[in-house]
Amino acid sequence: MSDLVLELEGVVKDYAGAVVWRALHGVDLAVRAGEFAAIIGPSGSGKSTLLNLLGLLDRPTAGRLFIRGQDTATLDEDELTRFRGESLGFVFQFHHLIPSLTAAENVMMPLAIAAGATSPDALDRARAFLAEVGLGDRADTLVGKLSGGQQQRVAIARALVRQPPIVLADEPTGNLDTLLSDEAFAMMRRHGERLGAAFLIVTHDPRLAERCDRIIEIVDGRIRSDRPVVRAAPDPPA
């Protein structure tokens, strides 16, 4: 069985206006389970368009997008919404948490939406994931009272709580200082390895990109390069 979790074949995305603007030009991409890939490129290069398509928030104009072997073009809107919840986790630069809810209530939201109701089991699972990101003692704190770094950890826990096979992260450390950025990345890396999830991270931070396994560079709506990150071997023991 193939371990591909995401495939794009000749994906094109056009936006109509006074003239048709092509944001993506026949993009081909394949991502395997457990891969940690950075998506880089200048502003306006097509990174956000690509992420919206991968997140099933928009549909390609042409080409095919497969997630977990499913041709997403065959799904209607209700099926697409259900499939998105089962397959994808999202980490955003600006958290998109609900400040009037506690950390645990925010993390359990994907579980509650999937089940159509809250449950003690969902709350217990949310608390367990918060403990894994170092916030077990802040589970009952309103997220509006947490620091930026703590809120991002809540967002990471929320993205992972349903254990999705693919996690999409849009500038996940863009509002954090270097120390908090490193901590957030390490958490995503650790949980990705534990869950076998593929991570695709849009970032302008070259430090973050070089800590991934693979760097995909997009320029003018095309993949300019797609390379593995080569790290120096550790020094042998004395």
C-alpha positions as CSV (number, residue, x, y, z in Angstrom):
1,M,0.0,0.0,0.0
2,S,1.3,3.5,-0.9
3,D,2.1,5.7,2.0
4,L,1.2,8.8,-0.1
5,V,-1.3,10.9,1.9
6,L,-1.5,13.9,-0.5
7,E,-1.1,14.1,-4.3
8,L,-1.6,17.0,-6.7
9,E,-1.6,16.3,-10.5
10,G,-1.4,19.3,-12.8
11,V,-3.3,21.6,-10.4
12,V,-4.3,25.0,-11.8
13,K,-6.0,27.8,-10.0
14,D,-7.5,30.8,-11.7
15,Y,-9.2,33.8,-10.2
16,A,-11.7,35.7,-12.4
17,G,-11.9,39.5,-12.4
18,A,-11.6,42.1,-15.2
19,V,-9.0,39.6,-16.5
20,V,-8.4,36.0,-15.4
21,W,-5.4,35.8,-13.1
22,R,-3.6,32.4,-12.8
23,A,-2.3,31.8,-9.3
24,L,-1.1,28.2,-9.8
25,H,0.3,26.8,-13.0
26,G,0.0,23.0,-13.3
27,V,1.4,22.1,-9.9
28,D,2.5,18.5,-9.2
29,L,3.3,17.5,-5.7
30,A,3.3,14.3,-3.6
31,V,3.6,14.1,0.2
32,R,4.1,10.9,2.2
33,A,3.0,10.0,5.7
34,G,5.3,11.4,8.3
35,E,7.0,13.9,6.1
36,F,7.8,17.4,7.5
37,A,7.9,19.8,4.6
38,A,8.3,23.6,4.4
39,I,6.7,25.6,1.7
40,I,8.5,28.8,1.0
41,G,8.4,31.6,-1.6
42,P,7.9,35.4,-1.9
43,S,4.7,37.2,-1.2
44,G,2.2,36.6,-4.0
45,S,4.0,33.4,-5.2
46,G,0.9,31.1,-4.7
47,K,1.7,29.7,-1.2
48,S,-1.6,30.8,0.3
49,T,-3.6,29.6,-2.7
50,L,-1.9,26.2,-2.5
51,L,-2.6,25.9,1.2
52,N,-6.3,26.8,0.6
53,L,-6.5,24.0,-1.9
54,L,-4.7,21.5,0.3
55,G,-7.0,22.5,3.1
56,L,-10.1,21.9,0.9
57,L,-11.2,25.5,1.5
58,D,-11.2,26.0,-2.3
59,R,-11.2,23.8,-5.4
60,P,-8.8,23.7,-8.3
61,T,-9.8,25.2,-11.6
62,A,-8.1,22.2,-13.3
63,G,-6.0,19.2,-12.3
64,R,-6.6,16.6,-9.6
65,L,-6.1,16.6,-5.8
66,F,-6.0,13.4,-3.9
67,I,-6.0,13.2,-0.1
68,R,-5.5,9.7,1.4
69,G,-6.2,8.3,-2.1
70,Q,-9.5,10.1,-2.3
71,D,-10.1,12.2,-5.4
72,T,-11.6,15.3,-3.7
73,A,-13.3,16.5,-6.9
74,T,-15.9,13.6,-6.4
75,L,-17.0,14.9,-3.0
76,D,-20.0,17.3,-2.6
77,E,-19.8,20.1,-0.1
78,D,-21.1,18.1,2.8
79,E,-18.8,15.2,2.1
80,L,-15.9,17.6,1.7
81,T,-16.6,19.2,5.1
82,R,-16.7,15.8,6.7
83,F,-13.6,14.6,4.9
84,R,-11.7,17.8,5.9
85,G,-12.5,17.2,9.6
86,E,-11.3,13.6,9.4
87,S,-8.1,14.2,7.4
88,L,-6.7,17.6,8.2
89,G,-5.5,19.6,11.1
90,F,-4.8,23.4,10.9
91,V,-2.4,25.6,12.8
92,F,-2.7,29.3,12.0
93,Q,-0.4,32.3,12.6
94,F,-3.2,34.1,14.5
95,H,-4.5,31.1,16.5
96,H,-8.2,31.6,15.7
97,L,-9.0,30.5,19.3
98,I,-12.3,31.5,21.0
99,P,-11.2,33.8,23.9
100,S,-14.4,33.3,25.9
101,L,-13.7,29.5,26.2
102,T,-11.0,27.7,28.2
103,A,-8.0,26.1,26.7
104,A,-9.6,22.7,27.1
105,E,-12.9,23.8,25.5
106,N,-11.0,25.2,22.5
107,V,-9.0,22.0,22.0
108,M,-12.1,19.8,22.3
109,M,-14.0,21.8,19.6
110,P,-13.0,19.6,16.7
111,L,-14.1,16.5,18.6
112,A,-17.4,18.2,19.6
113,I,-18.1,19.2,16.0
114,A,-17.4,15.7,14.7
115,A,-19.7,14.1,17.3
116,G,-22.3,16.8,17.2
117,A,-22.1,17.3,21.0
118,T,-19.6,17.7,23.8
119,S,-18.8,14.7,26.0
120,P,-16.7,13.9,29.1
121,D,-14.4,11.7,26.9
122,A,-13.7,14.6,24.5
123,L,-12.9,16.9,27.4
124,D,-10.5,14.3,28.9
125,R,-8.8,13.9,25.6
126,A,-8.4,17.6,25.2
127,R,-6.8,17.8,28.7
128,A,-4.5,15.0,27.7
129,F,-3.3,16.8,24.6
130,L,-2.8,20.0,26.6
131,A,-0.7,18.1,29.0
132,E,1.4,16.9,26.2
133,V,2.1,20.4,25.0
134,G,3.0,21.5,28.6
135,L,-0.3,23.2,29.5
136,G,-1.9,20.6,31.7
137,D,-2.2,23.1,34.5
138,R,-3.8,25.8,32.3
139,A,-6.6,23.6,30.8
140,D,-9.3,25.5,32.7
141,T,-7.9,29.0,31.9
142,L,-9.7,31.2,29.4
143,V,-7.4,31.4,26.4
144,G,-7.7,35.2,26.4
145,K,-5.7,35.2,29.6
146,L,-2.9,33.1,28.1
147,S,0.4,34.4,26.6
148,G,0.9,34.3,22.9
149,G,3.2,31.3,23.2
150,Q,0.7,29.5,25.3
151,Q,-2.1,30.2,22.9
152,Q,0.0,28.8,20.0
153,R,0.5,25.6,22.0
154,V,-3.3,25.4,22.5
155,A,-3.7,25.8,18.8
156,I,-1.2,23.0,18.1
157,A,-3.1,20.7,20.6
158,R,-6.4,21.6,18.8
159,A,-4.9,20.7,15.4
160,L,-3.7,17.3,16.7
161,V,-6.5,16.2,18.9
162,R,-8.3,14.2,16.2
163,Q,-4.9,12.8,15.2
164,P,-5.3,13.8,11.5
165,P,-2.9,12.3,8.9
166,I,-2.1,15.7,7.5
167,V,-1.4,19.0,9.4
168,L,-1.3,22.3,7.5
169,A,0.5,25.2,9.3
170,D,0.4,28.7,8.0
171,E,3.2,30.8,9.5
172,P,2.7,28.9,12.8
173,T,5.6,30.7,14.6
174,G,5.3,34.1,12.8
175,N,4.2,36.0,15.9
176,L,6.6,34.3,18.4
177,D,10.1,35.2,19.5
178,T,13.0,32.8,18.7
179,L,12.7,30.8,21.9
180,L,9.0,30.3,21.6
181,S,9.3,29.6,17.9
182,D,11.8,26.8,18.6
183,E,9.6,25.4,21.3
184,A,6.4,25.4,19.1
185,F,8.3,23.8,16.2
186,A,9.7,21.1,18.5
187,M,6.2,20.3,19.7
188,M,4.9,20.0,16.2
189,R,7.9,17.8,15.2
190,R,7.5,15.6,18.2
191,H,3.8,15.0,17.7
192,G,4.2,14.6,14.0
193,E,6.7,11.8,14.6
194,R,4.5,10.2,17.3
195,L,1.3,10.3,15.2
196,G,3.0,9.6,11.8
197,A,1.3,12.7,10.5
198,A,2.6,14.7,7.5
199,F,3.2,18.4,8.2
200,L,3.2,21.1,5.5
201,I,4.4,24.4,6.9
202,V,4.2,27.7,5.1
203,T,6.9,29.9,6.4
204,H,9.1,33.0,5.7
205,D,11.6,31.9,8.4
206,P,14.6,30.2,6.8
207,R,15.6,28.8,10.2
208,L,12.3,27.0,10.4
209,A,12.5,25.7,6.9
210,E,15.9,24.3,7.3
211,R,14.7,22.2,10.3
212,C,12.2,20.4,8.1
213,D,12.9,17.3,6.1
214,R,12.1,18.9,2.7
215,I,11.8,22.5,1.3
216,I,9.3,23.2,-1.5
217,E,9.9,26.6,-3.1
218,I,7.0,28.3,-5.0
219,V,7.6,31.2,-7.4
220,D,5.0,32.8,-9.7
221,G,2.6,29.9,-9.1
222,R,5.1,27.2,-10.0
223,I,7.3,24.9,-7.9
224,R,10.8,26.2,-8.6
225,S,12.5,23.6,-6.4
226,D,11.7,20.7,-4.2
227,R,14.7,19.4,-2.2
228,P,15.5,17.4,0.8
229,V,17.2,19.1,3.7
230,V,20.7,17.6,4.2
231,R,22.1,17.9,7.7
232,A,25.6,17.4,8.7
233,A,26.3,14.0,10.4
234,P,27.0,14.3,14.1
235,D,30.6,14.0,15.2
236,P,31.6,10.5,16.2
237,P,32.1,9.9,19.9
238,A,35.6,10.5,21.2
